Amino acid sequence: MTSPNHTTVVPVERVEPRTGPTLARREPVHAATWTWEPSERWVRGWVGDLAVVDSRRPVLVWEPGAKVPEYGFPLDDVRRELLVPGEAPAASYYRPRTPARQWFDLVVGDRRIEAAAWTWDVDALDGFIAFTWYPGVLDRWTEEEERVFAHPRDPRNRVDTLPSTRRIVVSDGDRVIADSTASVIVYETGLVPRYYLPREDVDWSALREISRWSECPYKGEATEYWAAADRPEREIAWSYPEPLPAVAAIAGRVAFYSERVTVEVDGIPVGSA
């Protein structure tokens, strides 16, 4: 880990306006009811080279309180002859959040994909069906010709990557494990900022590489993860070696969970360790 030349920054308290009848703080909107909106994207779900879903008129559906949407597809845009009634999936599936009206298995040749699709238990959504984007169920999903991971993208979600010279110090207990003034900050709608640091500003003796990966429809695949060197079960950092082009600035950089270690920005802790 290098020791960059730092400019001393005096921490200051955040100043906020007074809220009341004429001024309210804007919060991310997670509606308390079912919501939907049309999508103009051409969406396909693939099993091998077969598009089992092929729709130019899907709708995005949000369950009550949900940040992430699902696509609802008109029944005529789905290979319904390949669907057979099935059982609900294992608890590891992360959507739908509410009980489905009917689950379906998908049968393609001699391959049976359990709990691949469902219909919502909402009369207003009769005529639409949803398919899981859970990793490893269908082989891939595309919007137009681009592969999309994990879940449909919210058209109102922004992900901005901004280079910054703020001083970012990451500590695990009394030990400083990263110190940088050359971060790239990722601001994503509804989430806390994440600080992606150059590898040369990380004390690698404090970390141990672990076998883990995750995927994000906005950033790509995170295939490098690290735990604290003395606690291999405690995952604290990750990296996107080859992120999507829209966030290319974070390629190879290392981010830390501000919920698990102490991350200070110009001397001010963010999140909670």
Secondary structure, DSSP 8 states (H G I E B T S, - for coil): -------------------BTTB--------SS-EEEE----EEEEETTEEEEEESS-EEEE-TT-SS-EEEEEGGGB-GGGEEEE----TT----SS-EEEEEEEEETTEEEEEEEEEES-GGGTTEEEE---TTSSSEEEETTEE--SS---TT--EEEEEE-S-EEEEETTEEEEEES-EEEEEETTS--EEEB-GGGB-GGGEEEE---EEETTTEEE-EEEEETTEEEEEEEEE-SS--GGGGGGTT-BEE-TTTSEEEETTEEES--
